[in-house]
Amino acid sequence: MNFNKINHEKLLIIGLLCLTLFFVFWVIPNSIIDPENFGIKDGLPPSFTAYLVGLLTFFTLAFQFINIFFFKKNNNVRNGIVIFSKKNLSRSFNIILICLLYCFLFIEYLGFYLGSFIFIIVLSFILGEKRVLILSIFSTFLVLFIYVGFNIGFNIFLPESKILKQVLEGILN
Amino acid sequence: MENIIAGIQLATTPEALIAIFIGLIAGQILGAIPGLTASMAVALLVPYTFYLDPWIGIPMLLGMFKGSLFGSSITAILIKTPGTPAAAATVLDGYPLAQKGKGMKAMKMALYSSVFGDTFSDVMLIFAAGFLASIALNFGPPEYALLTGFSLICISSLTGNSIWKGLLSVFLGMIIGMIGLDPITATPRLTFDYLELEEGIGLIPMLIGTLAVSEAIRQMEQPVKKLASSTLIFSKKKIDNIVTWSEFKSTLPTILKSSGLGTLIGAMPGLGSTIAAFLAYGEAKRSSKFPEEFGKGSLEGVAASESANNAVSGSNMIPLLAFGIPGDIAAALIMGAFLIQGITLGPVVFQDNPIEIYAIFAALIVANLFNLVLGHGLIRMCKHVVTVPKRLLFPAVLVVASAGAYALRGSIFDIQLVFIFGILGYLMIKCDIPTVPMLIGFILIPILEENLRITILLGSSHDLNIGFIFTRPAFLILILIMVTASFVVMNRRKLQNLEKITNK
């Protein structure tokens, strides 16, 4: 899935134009409701800036769209970065997936310390660290370091494990 | 005078000095670790300053920033990995010197020129900020709206490879900045009844995500081999490991000129240290007696880029202190730290918190002196620092970033925001869209919107309607300055492009 740089630029502009239109015609009307009878003498309505920025974005993209599609001006494209090569696509996907699992599931259900311990091991393993001993020592050390710094040093209690709490409560009851 | 003495006393208490010392050591080490950029390192530290006394947290942050800037030039010289884009100019001559075994000499020259450039711009900041702030006190909403709008245009058009991408990034930041309650009517905007969004997006999670997490993800996608350590060679001859007085004396005019250039560029929002470093490098090459040595290991080249990029760090606080407008990501980070402590930077700060401002100035100068001393220590231990394996480093960065984001408000939502902005920032980097304009757009939209709305409100009660702004002398003078500045910058850019074409 190697994108040509110029095609990538074209796709990017088309995608962003669609997103901008969606923002102006759906997101703003459905998420900003101006107070009734709000006139110019009251200042500008709350939605004004959002519409202004939306329209400015649209015109910027439309201008670039015309430049690239009609006048074939794409001088800066050569400097651009190719979005994804075949090699790093799956790698990036895995990294992002683990990050999302960490912030939406691990921390929420396993708690910060246990979640971080698993996260460091899994991510470092994907990045090429296969030595189990190093992995376990490093992640234990880091989690302990954060625990000492936060719980003892700053008195900040990082999220606890919901699952462990339930299990412990079940055992105790 | 009393305020100045009180400020110096505040910045030189044992606690503040220790804080600067610790900040510098941490900054130098973090900056010297390949992949950890200066802004990334500072973004990770910002939330922790909330739990410290302001006059421990802020000096520590200032020290850390200065330390990380120097630290990042070490990776540029030794392993061709600039810690900041600005250090890319240092690579041009620093790396060839390191390949010849003269890495120590290059690093020492980088240290001396960095500290010189830094001190030069800090002195300029001390003189210019107060003067400009006294002028800014006469500004009303129309002038602020104009100044903020101009800063946004500058930042978007001068950051990155293409103007449209810079503009897009600013607009995205402005949209994100609008999430939450409308500042005037308290109407929810772009929240979709999601309660956590009504408070708005926090600046710190956004900064950590966009600066630290996105960069970590980008570096992690590199092939496994690149994530391992590297090898270094150092010459054993004494002359290759020191900067002699005659060598320093011969580069002094270049250092002076580059520091001046860096200070001037730093004072203008959006231009930043990368442009300063490359402009100074080009100028040093043009005016050098030995231009043929540039790119092959010239000490003058290292001195030019390092003094210029460090000179930006002091002067980019001029628009921040004088007008409350961060001209650069470093200034935005420092602004974030001050906001955490309940201090809003801008012209009024000289009246409301004069002691704190003079304390900042004193802390900046002290940090430069410490940087010079500590830098020598770091140079000796850099062989070990630059070999930290990235495959262990980046997961640790992500965990520390999450803990820092949570610490501020005790909300898991902030951790999620860190990763959402990290992924967004990563995608933007991949699409060659600069992330800095987004952050500045996010920070400036409340100022712009509020002043724009008040200006229009004022206009509605005026005979000339909105045309009343042209009856204000301050507004007209500002327009004149902006037009002149734009003309000069565009001319300079054209010259740079022409130089690039002719060099090819």
Interface residues (C-beta under 8 A of the other chain):
Chain A: H8 L12 L16 F23 V27 I28 N30 S31 I32 I33 D34 P35 F38 I40 K41 D42 G43 L44 P45 P46 S47 F48 T49 A50 V53 G54 L56 T57 T60 L61 F63 Q64 N76 N79 G80 I81 I83 F84 K87 N88 R91 S92 I95 I96 C99 L100 Y102 C103 F104 I107 E108 F112 S116 F119 I120 L123 S124 L127 G128 E129 I134 F138 L142 V143 I146 F150 F154 I156 L158 P159
Chain B: Y48 Y51 N161 S162 W164 L167 L168 F171 L172 M174 I175 M178 D182 I184 T185 T187 P188 R189 L190 T191 F192 V213 I217 M220 E221 Q222 P223 V224 L227 A228 P389 K390 R391 L392 F394 P395 A396 L398 V399 V400 S402 A403 Y406 A407 G410 I412 I415 Q416 V418 F419 G422 I423 Y426 I429 K430 C431 D432 I445 E449 L452 R453 I454 I456 L457 S460
